[in-house]
Amino acid sequence: MKRIIKKVDDIINNNEKCPLPLHVIPNYMGINLCSVDSISWNEYDDGELDNLTIHFIPTVYKCEKCKDSGSRYSEPFEKYIQCDCEAGKKFIKCYDKFKRELNEDDYVDVQKDGAQKIYKKEDGQLYFKPYGKEDRVSAYFANDLVKCDENGEWL
């Protein structure tokens, strides 16, 4: 039996072999692929799988004022910033495919649905309504979002 570990970036960019098609993670499990670091599995000599594990990028809390942070930090997808100096208020930062920060009142071109206005709710997260349903901006891959004007023209 052999143990195999593949980074998601290598699976995507180098067409590396993976027994679990990556589209299963966001489409059937509801997990944002941006939060997955790697996939590992044990495989017998005949190719039969013994087990499969999805390894996640840890969420790191960091305060921009007091610089309190953990040991790992995952950019450019989301930053969860929480600290006692801000009375526990949570901020979310999201980015488009060109690594430009998305903010409240910005517009983004979402896949094939056109320009959508971003708004913030009481939970501190950014939302929009692609395809007529409210959803968190952070639930979408950065590659599916491009900052644009209200007419859908990319900025």
C-alpha positions in Angstrom: 0.0 0.0 0.0 1.2 3.5 -0.7 0.2 6.9 0.7 -0.3 9.7 -1.9 -0.8 13.4 -1.1 -1.6 16.0 -3.8 -2.0 19.7 -3.4 -5.2 21.1 -5.0 -3.1 23.5 -7.0 -1.1 20.6 -8.5 -4.2 18.7 -9.3 -5.7 21.7 -11.2 -2.6 23.1 -12.8 -0.7 19.9 -13.6 -3.7 17.6 -14.3 -2.5 15.3 -11.5 -4.4 12.1 -10.8 -7.0 12.3 -7.9 -9.6 9.6 -7.1 -12.1 12.3 -6.1 -13.0 14.7 -8.9 -12.5 18.2 -7.5 -15.9 19.4 -8.7 -17.5 17.1 -6.1 -16.2 19.2 -3.2 -18.0 22.5 -4.0 -20.9 21.0 -6.0 -22.0 18.1 -3.8 -20.3 18.8 -0.4 -20.9 22.6 -0.4 -17.3 23.3 0.5 -15.5 26.2 -1.1 -12.5 24.7 -3.0 -10.5 27.7 -2.0 -10.4 26.4 1.6 -9.0 23.0 0.6 -5.2 22.6 0.8 -4.7 19.0 -0.4 -6.2 15.6 -0.7 -4.5 12.4 0.5 -5.3 8.7 0.1 -4.0 5.3 0.7 -3.9 3.0 -2.3 -3.3 -0.7 -2.6 -1.0 -2.0 -5.3 -4.0 -3.1 -7.4 -5.3 0.6 -7.3 -8.1 0.0 -4.7 -8.6 2.9 -2.2 -8.2 2.2 1.5 -9.2 5.8 2.5 -9.3 9.4 1.3 -8.8 12.6 3.4 -9.5 16.2 2.5 -7.1 18.6 4.2 -8.3 22.1 4.8 -6.5 25.5 5.0 -7.0 26.6 8.6 -8.9 29.8 9.3 -6.7 32.4 10.8 -7.8 35.2 13.0 -5.9 38.5 12.6 -6.6 42.0 13.8 -5.2 44.8 11.6 -4.9 47.1 14.6 -3.1 45.0 17.2 -1.6 42.4 14.7 -2.7 39.5 16.8 -2.6 36.4 14.4 -2.1 32.7 14.2 0.7 30.8 12.6 -0.8 30.4 9.1 -2.6 32.8 6.9 -4.6 32.0 3.7 -4.7 34.8 1.1 -6.1 36.0 -1.3 -9.4 34.3 -0.7 -10.7 35.3 2.7 -9.3 36.9 5.8 -11.3 36.4 9.0 -10.3 39.3 11.3 -11.5 39.1 14.9 -10.1 40.6 18.0 -11.1 41.9 21.5 -10.0 45.3 20.6 -12.8 45.5 18.0 -15.3 44.0 20.5 -15.4 40.7 18.6 -16.6 42.3 15.3 -15.9 40.1 12.3 -14.8 41.4 9.0 -14.6 39.5 5.8 -12.3 40.4 2.8 -13.0 38.8 -0.6 -11.1 39.2 -3.8 -11.9 38.8 -7.5 -9.9 36.7 -10.0 -7.4 39.6 -10.4 -6.8 39.7 -6.6 -8.6 43.0 -6.3 -10.4 43.4 -3.0 -14.2 43.4 -3.1 -16.2 45.8 -0.8 -19.7 46.8 0.0 -21.4 48.6 -2.9 -19.0 47.2 -5.5 -20.3 45.4 -8.5 -19.0 42.0 -9.7 -19.5 40.1 -12.9 -20.6 36.7 -11.6 -19.9 33.7 -14.0 -22.7 34.1 -16.7 -25.2 36.0 -14.6 -23.9 39.5 -15.2 -23.2 42.4 -12.8 -24.3 42.0 -9.2 -24.1 44.6 -6.4 -22.4 43.5 -3.2 -23.9 44.4 0.1 -23.0 43.7 3.7 -25.3 42.2 6.3 -25.2 42.4 10.1 -23.0 39.3 10.3 -20.2 41.3 8.7 -20.2 39.1 5.5 -20.5 40.3 2.0 -23.6 39.1 0.0 -25.0 39.4 -3.5 -27.9 37.8 -5.4 -26.6 35.9 -8.4 -29.2 33.8 -10.2 -31.9 35.4 -8.1 -30.8 33.8 -4.8 -28.9 35.5 -2.0 -25.5 34.0 -1.4 -22.2 35.0 0.3 -19.5 36.4 -2.0 -17.0 34.2 -0.1 -18.9 31.1 -1.3 -17.8 31.7 -4.9 -14.4 30.9 -6.3 -12.3 34.1 -6.9 -11.9 32.9 -10.5 -15.7 33.3 -10.9 -15.8 36.9 -9.9 -14.5 40.0 -11.7 -14.9 43.6 -10.3 -17.0 45.6 -12.8 -19.2 48.7 -13.1 -23.0 48.5 -12.8 -23.2 47.8 -16.5 -21.0 44.8 -16.3 -17.9 46.4 -17.9 -14.8 45.0 -16.2 -12.7 47.5 -14.4 
